[in-house]
């Protein structure tokens, strides 16, 4: 029986909590995937720069299976979709086999994704006060949680099975609002990235990792 080769995944992150959560995924799924986490924050421009200028990344292009971007959506970011999408298309074409690009998006603050590990809620998250309220709700479950704290973030992340179900629910709830139903395609991602709805897609990446075990 041939040995299965683990997929190589690079995860570019926006904030320290996204980095901490990715470290959990790296450890939890090391049996089925090789997850690489860049040392510095940065998303689309950073990824293109690293694959162009960093020897390690450039040398791994031929064996890179997926590139993930883990970040929050904000209404003021909506105008940047077209430029970021051009980078996504260039990254996909880095080698002829094609590289899968996933957007791990959550509305307004990563704490909403964390809250879904405990609660099925979909509040409006627009103002700084809204974001602070979401963080306080997370702290009701994990009082020691602070942004970027690895220990408390990993404690939350262990409940990822609940978060997967609640994450699916956030997207199903948007179908009547016009959400394109084809999973993780460009039309749907643009709709989510540029919209004002409360949602997450992070669970889809974790479902992919779980699927590697089957």
Secondary structure in CASP SS format (residue, H / E / C, confidence):
PFRMAT SS
TARGET T0000
AUTHOR 0000-0000-0000
METHOD secondary structure of the structure
MODEL  1
X C 1.00
X C 1.00
X C 1.00
X C 1.00
X C 1.00
X C 1.00
X E 1.00
X E 1.00
X E 1.00
X E 1.00
X E 1.00
X E 1.00
X E 1.00
X C 1.00
X C 1.00
X H 1.00
X H 1.00
X H 1.00
X H 1.00
X H 1.00
X H 1.00
X H 1.00
X H 1.00
X H 1.00
X H 1.00
X H 1.00
X H 1.00
X H 1.00
X C 1.00
X C 1.00
X C 1.00
X C 1.00
X E 1.00
X E 1.00
X E 1.00
X E 1.00
X E 1.00
X C 1.00
X C 1.00
X C 1.00
X C 1.00
X C 1.00
X C 1.00
X H 1.00
X H 1.00
X H 1.00
X H 1.00
X H 1.00
X H 1.00
X H 1.00
X H 1.00
X H 1.00
X H 1.00
X C 1.00
X H 1.00
X H 1.00
X H 1.00
X H 1.00
X H 1.00
X C 1.00
X H 1.00
X H 1.00
X H 1.00
X E 1.00
X E 1.00
X E 1.00
X E 1.00
X E 1.00
X E 1.00
X E 1.00
X E 1.00
X E 1.00
X E 1.00
X C 1.00
X H 1.00
X H 1.00
X H 1.00
X H 1.00
X H 1.00
X H 1.00
X H 1.00
X H 1.00
X H 1.00
X H 1.00
X H 1.00
X H 1.00
X H 1.00
X H 1.00
X H 1.00
X H 1.00
X H 1.00
X H 1.00
X C 1.00
X C 1.00
X C 1.00
X C 1.00
X C 1.00
X C 1.00
X C 1.00
X E 1.00
X E 1.00
X E 1.00
X E 1.00
X E 1.00
X E 1.00
X E 1.00
X E 1.00
X C 1.00
X C 1.00
X H 1.00
X H 1.00
X H 1.00
X H 1.00
X H 1.00
X H 1.00
X C 1.00
X C 1.00
X C 1.00
X C 1.00
X C 1.00
X C 1.00
X C 1.00
X C 1.00
X C 1.00
X C 1.00
X C 1.00
X C 1.00
X H 1.00
X H 1.00
X H 1.00
X H 1.00
X H 1.00
X H 1.00
X H 1.00
X H 1.00
X H 1.00
X H 1.00
X H 1.00
X H 1.00
X H 1.00
X H 1.00
X C 1.00
X C 1.00
X C 1.00
X C 1.00
X C 1.00
X C 1.00
X C 1.00
X C 1.00
X H 1.00
X H 1.00
X H 1.00
X H 1.00
X H 1.00
X H 1.00
X H 1.00
X H 1.00
X C 1.00
X C 1.00
X H 1.00
X H 1.00
X H 1.00
X H 1.00
X H 1.00
X H 1.00
X H 1.00
X H 1.00
X H 1.00
X H 1.00
X H 1.00
X H 1.00
X H 1.00
X C 1.00
X C 1.00
X H 1.00
X H 1.00
X H 1.00
X C 1.00
X C 1.00
X C 1.00
X C 1.00
X C 1.00
X C 1.00
X C 1.00
X C 1.00
X H 1.00
X H 1.00
X H 1.00
X H 1.00
X H 1.00
X H 1.00
X H 1.00
X H 1.00
X H 1.00
X C 1.00
X C 1.00
X C 1.00
X C 1.00
X C 1.00
X E 1.00
X C 1.00
X H 1.00
X H 1.00
X H 1.00
X H 1.00
X H 1.00
X H 1.00
X H 1.00
X H 1.00
X H 1.00
X H 1.00
X C 1.00
X C 1.00
X C 1.00
END
